[in-house]
Amino acid sequence: MKPSKQERNCIMLALNSHYTCTQLTAERLAEHIGISVRHLNNLCHAYFGKTPSKLIQWYRIQKALEFYSTIGKEHFVCSMV
């Protein structure tokens, strides 16, 4: 069963708000959303086809690519992501 759009939006909102935190884990992401780690794991697999950890990693890479394409390689620094 796929999660609702509201659940997906909660995950994405929490990711967007906390992806720069170096201590962001599946446990912390679940805390921010207000659900159990097991439920987060089930939602991530159902909607994104990834574990929460892989989703966090993927999201950070997407943001890095977005920043890189926006500001160009001359001004891009990894600490910006």
PyMOL commands that set and color helices and strands:
alter all, ss='L'
color gray80, all
select helices_A, chain A and resi 5-18+26-33+37-48+52-71+78-80
alter helices_A, ss='H'
color red, helices_A
deselect
rebuild
show_as cartoon
